[in-house]
Amino acid sequence: MKHRIIFAMLMSFTLSLIMSAWITYVNIGLHPDFVSFWMHAWVLAWPAAGIISFIAGPFLHGLAHKLAAKI
């Protein structure tokens, strides 16, 4: 369980940080306040990504194993 929590936190941190940067850039470009807008978006995205990662992670891990076995 400890591994699952740590993995969900690290994965959600990384994905939400990169995705919020990308979406902020797509929406406003390199605005002078880009970092401020990005950090605001990331603070909102990380908790949601963490919960989704923790809940969906085991199912998706199993699905990936099944798909890989068929390929």
C-alpha positions as CSV (number, residue, x, y, z in Angstrom):
1,M,0.0,0.0,0.0
2,K,2.9,2.4,0.8
3,H,4.3,1.8,-2.7
4,R,0.9,2.5,-4.3
5,I,0.6,5.8,-2.5
6,I,4.1,7.0,-3.2
7,F,3.8,6.0,-6.9
8,A,0.4,7.8,-7.2
9,M,1.9,10.9,-5.7
10,L,5.0,10.9,-7.9
11,M,3.1,10.1,-11.1
12,S,0.4,12.6,-10.5
13,F,2.9,15.3,-9.6
14,T,4.9,14.7,-12.8
15,L,1.9,14.5,-15.1
16,S,0.0,17.4,-13.6
17,L,3.0,19.6,-13.6
18,I,3.8,18.9,-17.3
19,M,0.2,18.9,-18.5
20,S,-0.7,22.1,-16.7
21,A,2.3,23.8,-18.2
22,W,1.4,22.6,-21.7
23,I,-2.3,23.6,-21.4
24,T,-1.5,27.0,-19.9
25,Y,1.0,27.6,-22.8
26,V,-1.6,26.6,-25.4
27,N,-4.2,28.8,-23.8
28,I,-2.2,32.0,-23.1
29,G,1.2,31.6,-24.8
30,L,4.3,33.0,-23.1
31,H,2.4,35.6,-21.1
32,P,4.5,37.7,-18.7
33,D,2.6,36.0,-15.8
34,F,2.9,32.6,-17.3
35,V,4.5,31.0,-14.3
36,S,1.8,32.4,-12.0
37,F,-1.0,31.1,-14.2
38,W,0.7,27.8,-14.6
39,M,1.3,27.3,-10.8
40,H,-2.4,28.1,-10.1
41,A,-3.5,25.5,-12.7
42,W,-1.1,23.0,-11.3
43,V,-2.2,23.5,-7.7
44,L,-5.7,22.7,-8.8
45,A,-4.7,19.8,-11.0
46,W,-2.4,17.9,-8.7
47,P,-5.0,16.8,-6.1
48,A,-7.4,15.6,-8.8
49,A,-4.6,13.8,-10.6
50,G,-3.4,12.1,-7.4
51,I,-6.9,10.8,-6.6
52,I,-7.4,9.5,-10.1
53,S,-4.0,7.9,-10.2
54,F,-4.5,6.2,-6.9
55,I,-7.9,4.8,-7.8
56,A,-7.4,4.0,-11.5
57,G,-3.7,2.9,-11.2
58,P,-4.2,-0.7,-10.2
59,F,-6.9,-1.3,-12.8
60,L,-4.8,0.3,-15.6
61,H,-1.7,-1.6,-14.5
62,G,-3.6,-4.9,-14.8
63,L,-5.0,-3.8,-18.1
64,A,-1.5,-3.0,-19.4
65,H,-0.3,-6.5,-18.4
66,K,-3.2,-8.1,-20.2
67,L,-2.7,-6.0,-23.4
68,A,1.1,-6.6,-23.4
69,A,0.5,-10.4,-23.1
70,K,-1.7,-10.3,-26.2
71,I,0.8,-8.3,-28.3
